[in-house]
């Protein structure tokens, strides 16, 4: 029953307990917050509904609320609390996980969630004033959005500088967010369509470095003087970047601009430690995959109610692997639209879909591990969307897959598996 959720801190209209409403509940389990979705249906004094998918029954008398939750194992959880405005606080009586004859009290609190606004999906303009250096469920959401809604916001660069070159946050890929996505619950998939990535300043920073994973012993001996900062000039009108103070041999060197997001993640689940914004995992993170660009859609598995979406670490351009440790690090204006996919197992790895390709991003402590993860993720996608058996997937991969080294610069590495959608078009089942 205890699946992770996140407390939603946002401005809500004053209201009494309505006939049907949703709450985000936080239960303190010996200092470990467990977040759960509470839905209540009221018929006179009688209450019914669900807590994290488990049925409940109870009653409300005045501001006093009492209900009992029964889980799939027929264990019961008893809640007694008081409603005050948009908050609900009280004590939960739980079965002891180690002693079936014992019960344990825990303090809980809950906040009322807003109802979905009527009308068409909305466009939200959000100006961040603080940033996160963790992908975590414990940070208050900055904005609530609904499936189909679009957000227009901005990011800092990896060093914490904004569009004006002013340091606003701690270095290390500070992230904008999290955004609470209504109706997203553990077991769902969050789809993030990147509608627009626009550079908002005329410079980027990098290094003249080569990551250790890409160095032979001999090359490493020659690279002892590397690691110096390199400033790049960005020219959006021409669509190119150039070194600000180039050597003679690089004075005509230009790089096509291809803005991307290095960081994109949802919060990890209950019992998982928050991820550093320098790390990656199943839920995304500092993926530094140069296909997270305008026009593509990223799919991430949801582990917390509301998903809790973070984004940041904008790059003006990046070669495969981010071999210089830093890409062309800059700040950016971002526009994205979210959707929530229900009803099928979430992806085992982050997915990226472009107009032409399916891509799965494997991440691990070695390239071998990342390759295995990317391959497993692609076979899952082919099974789910195309109905292929493992034998059939093996034939498709053997004849058509491309592998790309996505990231070499982090504590983990990334490998992406790519399939051309044109080769799969005849395989898609009818109606999909």
C-alpha positions as CSV (number, residue, x, y, z in Angstrom):
1,X,0.0,0.0,0.0
2,X,2.8,2.4,0.8
3,X,3.8,3.8,-2.6
4,X,5.7,7.1,-2.6
5,X,3.9,10.4,-3.1
6,X,4.8,14.0,-2.7
7,X,3.3,16.8,-0.6
8,X,1.8,19.5,-2.8
9,X,2.4,23.0,-1.6
10,X,0.3,25.4,-3.6
11,X,-2.3,28.1,-3.2
12,X,-5.8,26.6,-3.0
13,X,-9.2,28.2,-2.8
14,X,-10.9,27.9,0.6
15,X,-13.5,25.1,0.7
16,X,-15.2,22.7,3.0
17,X,-15.1,19.0,2.4
18,X,-16.9,18.5,-0.9
19,X,-18.7,15.4,-2.1
20,X,-15.6,14.2,-4.0
21,X,-12.0,15.4,-3.5
22,X,-8.4,14.4,-3.7
23,X,-5.7,14.9,-1.0
24,X,-2.0,14.3,-0.9
25,X,-1.2,12.5,2.4
26,X,2.2,12.3,4.1
27,X,2.6,9.6,6.8
28,X,5.7,9.8,9.0
29,X,7.1,6.3,9.2
30,X,9.8,6.6,11.9
31,X,11.2,9.8,10.2
32,X,10.6,8.5,6.6
33,X,7.8,10.4,4.8
34,X,5.6,8.2,2.7
35,X,3.4,10.0,0.2
36,X,0.0,8.6,-0.7
37,X,-3.0,9.8,-2.8
38,X,-6.2,10.0,-0.7
39,X,-9.6,10.2,-2.5
40,X,-12.7,10.8,-0.5
41,X,-16.4,10.5,-1.5
42,X,-18.9,11.9,1.0
43,X,-22.6,10.8,1.3
44,X,-23.9,12.6,4.4
45,X,-21.6,11.5,7.2
46,X,-20.5,8.4,5.3
47,X,-17.0,8.4,3.6
48,X,-15.8,6.1,1.0
49,X,-12.9,6.2,-1.5
50,X,-9.3,5.0,-1.8
51,X,-5.9,5.5,-0.3
52,X,-3.1,4.7,-2.7
53,X,-5.5,2.4,-4.6
54,X,-6.8,0.5,-1.5
55,X,-10.5,0.8,-0.5
56,X,-11.5,2.8,2.5
57,X,-14.7,3.4,4.5
58,X,-15.5,5.8,7.3
59,X,-17.4,8.9,8.4
60,X,-17.0,12.6,9.0
61,X,-18.7,14.3,12.0
62,X,-18.1,18.0,11.9
63,X,-14.4,18.4,11.3
64,X,-13.6,15.0,12.7
65,X,-12.7,12.3,10.1
66,X,-12.4,8.6,10.8
67,X,-11.7,5.9,8.1
68,X,-10.3,2.4,7.8
69,X,-8.3,1.3,4.8
70,X,-8.1,-2.4,3.9
71,X,-5.2,-3.5,1.6
72,X,-4.9,-6.5,-0.7
73,X,-3.7,-8.7,2.1
74,X,-6.7,-7.8,4.3
75,X,-4.6,-5.8,6.7
76,X,-6.3,-2.7,8.1
77,X,-5.0,0.9,8.6
78,X,-7.1,3.2,10.8
79,X,-7.0,7.0,10.4
80,X,-8.4,9.6,12.8
81,X,-7.9,13.3,12.0
82,X,-9.3,16.8,11.9
83,X,-10.0,18.9,8.9
84,X,-8.9,22.6,9.1
85,X,-9.4,24.5,5.9
86,X,-7.5,22.7,3.2
87,X,-5.5,20.5,5.6
88,X,-6.1,17.3,7.4
89,X,-4.0,16.1,10.3
90,X,-4.1,13.2,12.7
91,X,-2.8,9.8,13.7
92,X,-2.7,6.5,11.7
93,X,-2.8,3.1,13.4
94,X,-0.8,0.7,11.3
95,X,0.0,-3.0,11.6
96,X,3.5,-3.7,12.8
97,X,5.5,-5.0,9.8
98,X,7.5,-7.3,12.0
99,X,4.9,-8.5,14.5
100,X,1.4,-9.4,13.1
101,X,-0.1,-9.1,16.6
102,X,1.2,-5.5,17.2
103,X,0.0,-2.1,16.0
104,X,2.0,1.1,15.6
105,X,0.8,4.7,15.6
106,X,2.1,7.2,13.0
107,X,1.4,10.9,12.5
108,X,-0.1,11.9,9.2
109,X,-1.0,15.1,7.4
110,X,-2.7,15.9,4.1
111,X,-3.3,18.8,1.7
112,X,-6.3,19.2,-0.6
113,X,-5.5,19.0,-4.3
114,X,-7.1,21.5,-6.7
115,X,-9.8,20.3,-9.1
116,X,-9.0,20.3,-12.8
117,X,-9.9,23.7,-14.3
118,X,-12.7,23.5,-16.8
119,X,-12.1,24.1,-20.5
120,X,-9.1,23.3,-22.8
121,X,-5.6,22.5,-21.6
122,X,-3.8,25.5,-20.3
123,X,-0.5,27.2,-21.0
124,X,1.5,28.1,-17.8
125,X,4.2,30.8,-17.7
126,X,6.5,29.9,-14.8
127,X,9.4,32.0,-13.6
128,X,11.6,30.0,-11.2
129,X,13.0,31.7,-8.1
130,X,14.8,28.7,-6.6
131,X,16.4,25.6,-8.0
132,X,17.2,22.0,-6.8
133,X,20.4,20.1,-6.8
134,X,18.6,16.9,-6.2
135,X,15.9,14.9,-7.9
136,X,13.8,14.3,-4.9
137,X,10.2,13.6,-3.7
138,X,10.7,15.9,-0.6
139,X,10.9,19.2,-2.4
140,X,7.6,21.2,-2.6
141,X,6.2,21.3,-6.2
142,X,6.5,24.7,-7.8
143,X,3.4,24.4,-10.1
144,X,0.5,21.9,-10.6
145,X,-0.2,21.1,-14.3
146,X,-2.7,18.7,-15.9
147,X,-2.2,16.3,-18.8
148,X,-2.3,18.3,-22.0
149,X,-1.0,21.4,-20.3
150,X,2.0,23.3,-21.6
151,X,4.6,25.0,-19.4
152,X,6.9,27.8,-20.5
153,X,9.8,28.3,-18.2
154,X,13.6,28.7,-18.1
155,X,16.8,26.9,-16.8
156,X,20.1,27.9,-15.5
157,X,23.4,26.6,-16.8
158,X,25.3,23.8,-15.0
159,X,27.2,26.3,-13.0
160,X,24.1,28.0,-11.7
161,X,24.2,31.1,-14.0
162,X,21.1,32.7,-15.5
163,X,20.5,34.4,-18.8
164,X,22.3,37.5,-17.6
165,X,25.3,35.7,-16.4
166,X,24.3,36.1,-12.7
167,X,24.9,33.2,-10.4
168,X,21.5,32.2,-8.9
169,X,22.1,28.7,-7.6
170,X,24.8,26.2,-6.5
171,X,26.8,24.7,-9.3
172,X,26.2,21.1,-10.3
173,X,23.3,21.2,-12.7
174,X,20.7,23.0,-10.6
175,X,17.2,22.1,-11.9
176,X,14.0,23.9,-12.4
177,X,11.0,22.3,-10.6
178,X,9.6,20.0,-9.6
179,X,6.3,20.2,-11.5
180,X,3.4,18.2,-10.1
181,X,1.6,16.4,-12.9
182,X,-2.0,15.8,-11.8
183,X,-3.3,12.2,-12.3
184,X,0.2,10.8,-12.6
185,X,0.7,7.9,-10.1
186,X,3.2,5.2,-9.5
187,X,3.1,2.7,-12.3
188,X,2.1,5.3,-15.0
189,X,4.4,6.7,-17.6
190,X,5.0,10.5,-18.0
191,X,5.4,11.8,-21.6
192,X,7.2,15.1,-21.9
193,X,7.0,16.7,-25.4
194,X,9.7,19.2,-25.8
195,X,8.1,21.9,-27.9
196,X,10.7,24.7,-27.8
197,X,14.3,25.1,-26.6
198,X,15.5,28.7,-27.1
199,X,19.0,30.0,-26.2
200,X,18.5,33.1,-24.0
201,X,22.1,34.4,-23.9
202,X,25.1,34.7,-26.3
203,X,27.7,32.6,-24.5
204,X,28.4,29.1,-23.3
205,X,31.2,27.6,-21.2
206,X,33.1,24.3,-21.7
207,X,36.5,22.7,-21.1
208,X,39.4,21.7,-23.2
209,X,39.2,18.2,-21.6
210,X,38.8,14.6,-22.5
211,X,37.0,12.4,-20.0
212,X,39.1,9.6,-18.4
213,X,37.0,6.8,-19.9
214,X,38.1,8.0,-23.3
215,X,41.8,8.1,-22.6
216,X,44.4,5.5,-23.2
217,X,47.4,5.4,-20.9
218,X,49.5,7.2,-23.5
219,X,46.9,9.8,-24.2
220,X,46.4,10.5,-20.5
221,X,50.1,11.2,-20.1
222,X,49.8,13.9,-22.7
223,X,46.6,15.3,-21.3
224,X,47.9,16.5,-18.0
225,X,47.5,20.2,-19.0
226,X,44.0,19.8,-20.1
227,X,40.9,20.9,-18.1
228,X,41.1,24.7,-18.8
229,X,37.8,26.6,-19.3
230,X,36.7,27.5,-22.8
231,X,34.2,30.3,-23.5
232,X,32.1,30.0,-26.6
233,X,30.2,32.7,-28.5
234,X,26.6,31.7,-29.5
235,X,25.1,33.2,-32.7
236,X,21.5,32.2,-32.9
237,X,20.9,34.1,-36.1
238,X,23.7,32.2,-37.9
239,X,22.9,29.0,-35.9
240,X,26.5,28.5,-34.9
241,X,28.9,28.6,-31.9
242,X,32.6,29.6,-32.1
243,X,35.4,29.7,-29.6
244,X,35.6,33.2,-28.1
245,X,39.4,33.3,-28.1
246,X,40.4,30.6,-30.7
247,X,43.9,29.4,-31.5
248,X,45.1,30.1,-35.0
249,X,44.0,26.7,-36.2
250,X,40.5,27.0,-34.7
251,X,39.8,30.6,-35.8
252,X,37.4,29.4,-38.5
253,X,36.0,26.5,-36.5
254,X,32.2,26.6,-36.0
255,X,29.7,24.2,-34.4
256,X,26.1,24.1,-35.4
257,X,23.8,25.0,-32.5
258,X,21.5,22.2,-31.4
259,X,20.0,23.1,-28.0
260,X,19.3,20.2,-25.7
261,X,18.5,19.4,-22.1
262,X,21.1,17.5,-20.2
263,X,18.9,17.0,-17.2
264,X,15.3,15.7,-17.2
265,X,14.0,13.5,-14.4
266,X,11.1,12.5,-12.2
267,X,11.5,11.8,-8.5
268,X,12.5,8.3,-7.4
269,X,10.2,6.1,-5.4
270,X,9.7,5.5,-1.6
271,X,12.8,4.0,0.0
272,X,15.1,5.3,-2.8
273,X,17.6,8.1,-1.8
274,X,17.3,11.3,-3.7
275,X,19.4,11.4,-6.8
276,X,22.1,14.1,-7.2
277,X,21.6,16.2,-10.3
278,X,24.9,14.8,-11.5
279,X,23.5,11.3,-11.5
280,X,21.2,9.2,-13.6
281,X,18.9,6.2,-13.2
282,X,15.7,4.6,-14.4
283,X,13.8,7.8,-13.7
284,X,16.1,9.9,-15.9
285,X,18.5,12.4,-14.4
286,X,21.7,13.9,-15.8
287,X,21.3,11.9,-19.0
288,X,23.3,14.3,-21.2
289,X,21.8,12.6,-24.3
290,X,21.9,14.9,-27.3
291,X,18.6,13.7,-28.6
292,X,16.6,15.4,-25.8
293,X,15.9,18.2,-28.2
294,X,13.0,20.3,-29.5
295,X,10.4,18.2,-31.3
296,X,11.2,15.0,-29.4
297,X,9.2,13.3,-26.7
298,X,10.8,11.7,-23.5
299,X,9.0,9.0,-21.6
300,X,9.8,8.4,-17.9
301,X,8.4,5.9,-15.4
302,X,6.4,7.5,-12.6
303,X,7.3,6.5,-9.0
304,X,5.6,9.3,-7.1
305,X,2.1,10.7,-7.3
306,X,2.4,13.8,-9.5
307,X,5.6,12.4,-11.0
308,X,7.5,15.5,-9.8
309,X,9.3,16.6,-13.0
310,X,12.7,18.4,-13.0
311,X,14.6,19.9,-15.9
312,X,17.9,21.8,-16.4
313,X,21.5,21.6,-17.5
314,X,20.9,23.2,-20.9
315,X,23.5,22.7,-23.7
316,X,23.8,24.8,-26.8
317,X,25.4,21.8,-28.5
318,X,27.1,18.5,-27.5
319,X,28.9,15.7,-29.2
320,X,28.1,12.1,-28.4
321,X,29.3,11.2,-25.0
322,X,30.0,14.7,-23.7
323,X,33.7,13.8,-23.9
324,X,34.9,17.2,-22.8
325,X,33.2,16.7,-19.4
326,X,31.2,19.9,-20.0
327,X,29.2,20.4,-23.2
328,X,28.5,24.0,-24.4
329,X,26.8,24.9,-21.1
330,X,24.3,27.7,-21.2
331,X,20.9,28.8,-20.0
332,X,17.7,28.4,-22.0
333,X,14.0,29.1,-22.3
334,X,12.0,25.9,-22.4
335,X,8.5,25.0,-23.5
336,X,7.1,21.5,-22.9
337,X,3.8,19.7,-22.8
338,X,3.0,16.8,-20.5
339,X,0.7,13.8,-20.8
340,X,0.2,10.7,-18.6
341,X,0.0,7.2,-20.0
342,X,-2.0,4.7,-18.0
343,X,-2.6,1.0,-18.3
344,X,0.6,-0.6,-19.3
345,X,3.9,-1.3,-17.6
346,X,6.2,1.8,-17.4
347,X,9.4,1.8,-19.3
348,X,12.4,0.0,-17.7
349,X,14.7,2.8,-19.1
350,X,14.1,6.3,-20.3
351,X,12.7,6.5,-23.8
352,X,13.1,9.2,-26.4
353,X,10.9,9.3,-29.5
354,X,11.7,11.6,-32.5
355,X,9.7,11.9,-35.7
356,X,12.0,9.3,-37.2
357,X,13.4,7.1,-34.4
358,X,12.7,5.2,-31.3
359,X,15.5,5.5,-28.7
360,X,16.0,3.8,-25.3
361,X,18.7,5.1,-23.0
362,X,20.6,2.5,-20.9
363,X,22.6,3.8,-18.0
364,X,25.0,2.0,-15.7
365,X,28.5,1.9,-14.1
366,X,30.1,0.6,-17.3
367,X,29.4,0.7,-21.0
368,X,28.6,-3.0,-20.9
369,X,25.9,-2.4,-18.3
370,X,24.5,0.5,-20.2
371,X,24.4,-1.5,-23.4
372,X,22.5,-4.3,-21.7
373,X,20.0,-1.8,-20.2
374,X,19.4,-0.1,-23.6
375,X,18.9,-3.4,-25.3
376,X,16.4,-4.6,-22.7
377,X,14.6,-1.3,-22.9
378,X,14.2,-1.6,-26.6
379,X,12.9,-5.2,-26.5
380,X,10.3,-4.1,-24.0
381,X,9.2,-1.2,-26.3
382,X,8.9,-3.6,-29.3
383,X,6.9,-6.1,-27.2
384,X,4.5,-3.5,-25.8
385,X,3.9,-1.4,-28.9
386,X,4.5,-3.9,-31.7
387,X,3.6,-7.2,-30.1
388,X,7.0,-8.8,-31.0
389,X,8.3,-11.9,-29.3
390,X,11.9,-11.9,-28.1
391,X,12.9,-13.9,-31.1
392,X,11.3,-11.4,-33.4
393,X,12.9,-8.5,-31.5
394,X,16.3,-10.1,-31.9
395,X,15.8,-10.3,-35.7
396,X,14.8,-6.6,-35.8
397,X,17.7,-5.5,-33.6
398,X,20.3,-7.7,-35.4
399,X,19.4,-6.1,-38.7
400,X,18.5,-2.6,-37.8
401,X,19.6,-1.3,-34.4
402,X,22.1,1.5,-34.0
403,X,24.0,2.1,-30.7
404,X,25.3,5.5,-29.6
405,X,27.4,6.4,-26.7
406,X,25.2,9.0,-25.0
407,X,27.2,10.0,-21.9
408,X,30.7,9.4,-20.6
409,X,31.1,12.4,-18.3
410,X,29.1,11.3,-15.2
411,X,29.5,8.8,-12.5
412,X,27.4,6.5,-14.7
413,X,27.6,6.2,-18.4
414,X,24.9,6.0,-21.0
415,X,24.3,4.0,-24.2
416,X,21.3,4.6,-26.5
417,X,19.7,2.0,-28.7
418,X,18.0,3.6,-31.8
419,X,15.6,2.1,-34.4
420,X,14.4,3.8,-37.5
421,X,10.6,4.0,-37.3
422,X,10.2,3.6,-41.0
423,X,11.5,0.0,-40.7
424,X,8.9,-0.7,-38.1
425,X,5.9,0.9,-39.7
426,X,4.6,-2.4,-41.3
427,X,5.0,-4.2,-38.0
428,X,2.7,-1.9,-35.9
429,X,-0.6,-3.6,-35.0
430,X,-3.8,-2.2,-36.3
431,X,-5.2,0.6,-34.2
432,X,-1.8,1.6,-32.7
